[in-house]
Amino acid sequence: MKYYYEIKIKDDFSSVKEKVIQVLSEEGFGIITEINIKDTFKAKLDVDFRNYLILGACNPSYSYRALQAEDKIGTMLPCNVIMQELETDNVEVAAIDPVVSMQMINNPDLIEMAGIIRDKLRNALDRIKEK
């Protein structure tokens, strides 16, 4: 079973990032963390790496509900969305499938919420191509 959903876009990295943040916001997500892997690897390992961002997307109302249903679920939050430059002006955007990650937790309320969040993440990624 695939644990992520991905799309590929022909556009420059910074433009794709703007689109990703915009469509996630339209689905009720805010970006609460941003990890720049390229910069981190350069600073810590002195290696060159492609453009690669990990965006921590959070939908506050669903995060609140999830924490009410399972107090340790914070170990699996936020929903990560990655962006990586495959080649110049060719960017892949991928998001976790929360349904897959919630299957190991025996809580039907979380599975239902995970399905809603999965749909919101997929809708957002699919709309990036339209922008």
N, C-alpha and C positions, 0 to 999 in steps of 0.2 A: 504494500500500500504506500502510495506517495505521501510524504509528510509536508508537502508544500505545493503552492500553485504559482506558476510563473508566466511572465510574458516577456517578449523581446520588442524593443523599440529602436527605431533608427532616428536618433536625435542626440544632441550633445548632453553630457552627463549633468551639467547644472540645470539645463532646461527640464530634463526628466525629473530631477529632484524637486523642482518647483511644482511640477504636475503631480507627483506622488503626494506631496504634502497637501496640495489643494484637494485632490479627490478623496484622500483619507479624511480630511476635515469635513468634507461634504457628507461623509458617512458617519460622522460623529467621533472621529478619532483625533486626538492630539498627539504630537510627537513629544515624548517626555525624556527620551534619551537619543543621543546620536553618537555613534562610535565610528570614527574615521580610521578604518583598518590601514589604509595606505600610509597615513601620517604616523600612526602608532608603530607600525612595523619599521618605518624609517627611523623614528626617534629611539625605539627600544632595541632594534636588531640591526640597524643600519643596512636594511635591504630595501630594494625598490619593489613595489607591488602595484598592481593595477588599481584604478579607482574602485573602492569598495566601501560602502556605508552600511551600517546596521542601524536602522531606525526603530526605536521602541515606540510602537503605536498603542495608545491607550484610549479606550472608550470608557470614560469615567462611570457612567451609569451601569454598564455591564460589569465593570471591574468591582464596583461596590456590591452588586448582587452576587457576583461570584464569591467574594470574600465573606459575604453573609452565609452562603451555602457551604463554604469550605475554607476554614481560616488559614490553611497552609497553601492555598492556591496561588498566593503571591510569589511562590517559588517559580511559577510558570508564567508570570506576568512581567512585562507587557507582551503584546503580540509583536514579534519581530518581523520587520520587512527589510529585505536587503536589496541593495542596488549594486550591480557590478558592471564595469565597462568591459565588454568582451573584446572589443576592438574599437577604434576611433568611431564615434557616433553610432555605436551599436551597444545598447544597454539592456541588461536583463534586470527585471524587477521580480522578486519572489517574496511570498508571504507564507508564514506557517499555516498549516491546516489545524486549527485548534481542536477539531473533532478528533483527529488522530491522537493528539497529545492528551486529550481528556479521557480517552478510552481506558487508560490505566487506573483511573480514579472511579471508584464505584459510587457515583453520585448522578442520578438521572437528571437533576436540575442543571448540573454543569454541562452535561451532554447536550441538552436542549439549548442552553445559552451559546455553547460552542458552535452549534449549527447556525445560529443567527449571526454570530461574529464571522464565521467562515464566509457566509453569503455576503456580508458587508465588505469584507476584504476582497473577495473575488469581484464584486461589483466595482469597487474602487479601481482595482488593477485593470479590469476590462475597459473602464472609461478613460484611462490614461491614453490609450491608442486614439481615442476620439478627439483629444485636445490638441 
